[in-house]
Amino acid sequence: MNLFDILFYHIFSRYKPKYKQKANSIAITYVTFLQVALLLLLGIFFAGFFKQMNMVTMSSAKAWTLFVLVSIFIYFKNWMQYTGKKRMMINAKMNKKKVQPYSIWLLWALPIATLGMAYVIYQAV
């Protein structure tokens, strides 16, 4: 299990009692949002790095198009991964461990902080 599986389980188990049918969709959206925010942060970092090194890799329009396409791919990958047997395996493994749940505010602050860092780096570039 990786970090995203653990975060998926915590979001899923937090919203399962209140939103029975929508808990899986909320957890998939959260994991996708976090992964896309990390992808954006990494892309902006490398764009600034390549600009400082005076390297021409691709145009801005092509980079944003690639970002959108990869974001759609990430969503569908997560959708296929977390709606099948993998979710049941994650539930079984995490129920055995009896782990402490993370604060829901901390979990939702993580992708927002990542987007904030991406914005700061984008302004510096």
PERANOR-V789362 format. One record per residue. N is the residue number from 1. RES is the residue in three letters. PHI is phi as a letter, one per 20 degrees, with the letter a starting at -180 (NA if undefined). D_LAST is the distance of its C-alpha to the last C-alpha in whole Angstrom. Layout:
[[N/RES/PHI/D_LAST] [N/RES/PHI/D_LAST]]
//
This chain:
[[1/MET/NA/36] [2/ASN/d/32] [3/LEU/f/30] [4/PHE/f/29] [5/ASP/f/33] [6/ILE/f/34] [7/LEU/f/31] [8/PHE/g/33] [9/TYR/f/36] [10/HIS/f/35] [11/ILE/f/34] [12/PHE/f/37] [13/SER/f/40] [14/ARG/f/38] [15/TYR/e/38] [16/LYS/f/42] [17/PRO/f/44] [18/LYS/e/43] [19/TYR/d/42] [20/LYS/g/44] [21/GLN/e/43] [22/LYS/e/39] [23/ALA/f/38] [24/ASN/f/37] [25/SER/f/35] [26/ILE/f/33] [27/ALA/f/33] [28/ILE/f/32] [29/THR/f/29] [30/TYR/f/28] [31/VAL/f/27] [32/THR/f/26] [33/PHE/f/23] [34/LEU/f/22] [35/GLN/f/22] [36/VAL/f/20] [37/ALA/f/18] [38/LEU/f/17] [39/LEU/f/17] [40/LEU/f/14] [41/LEU/f/12] [42/LEU/f/13] [43/GLY/f/12] [44/ILE/f/8] [45/PHE/f/9] [46/PHE/f/10] [47/ALA/f/8] [48/GLY/f/5] [49/PHE/f/9] [50/PHE/f/10] [51/LYS/f/8] [52/GLN/f/9] [53/MET/e/12] [54/ASN/l/13] [55/MET/d/14] [56/VAL/d/15] [57/THR/d/16] [58/MET/b/16] [59/SER/f/15] [60/SER/f/13] [61/ALA/f/16] [62/LYS/f/18] [63/ALA/f/15] [64/TRP/f/16] [65/THR/f/20] [66/LEU/f/20] [67/PHE/f/18] [68/VAL/f/21] [69/LEU/f/23] [70/VAL/f/23] [71/SER/f/22] [72/ILE/f/26] [73/PHE/f/27] [74/ILE/f/26] [75/TYR/f/28] [76/PHE/f/31] [77/LYS/f/31] [78/ASN/f/31] [79/TRP/f/34] [80/MET/f/36] [81/GLN/f/36] [82/TYR/e/36] [83/THR/d/39] [84/GLY/d/41] [85/LYS/f/43] [86/LYS/f/40] [87/ARG/f/40] [88/MET/f/43] [89/MET/f/43] [90/ILE/f/40] [91/ASN/f/42] [92/ALA/f/45] [93/LYS/f/43] [94/MET/f/42] [95/ASN/f/45] [96/LYS/f/47] [97/LYS/f/44] [98/LYS/l/44] [99/VAL/e/41] [100/GLN/f/40] [101/PRO/f/38] [102/TYR/f/34] [103/SER/f/33] [104/ILE/f/32] [105/TRP/f/30] [106/LEU/f/28] [107/LEU/f/28] [108/TRP/f/27] [109/ALA/f/24] [110/LEU/f/23] [111/PRO/f/21] [112/ILE/f/20] [113/ALA/f/18] [114/THR/f/17] [115/LEU/f/15] [116/GLY/f/14] [117/MET/f/12] [118/ALA/f/11] [119/TYR/f/10] [120/VAL/f/9] [121/ILE/f/6] [122/TYR/f/5] [123/GLN/f/5] [124/ALA/f/4] [125/VAL/e/0]]
//
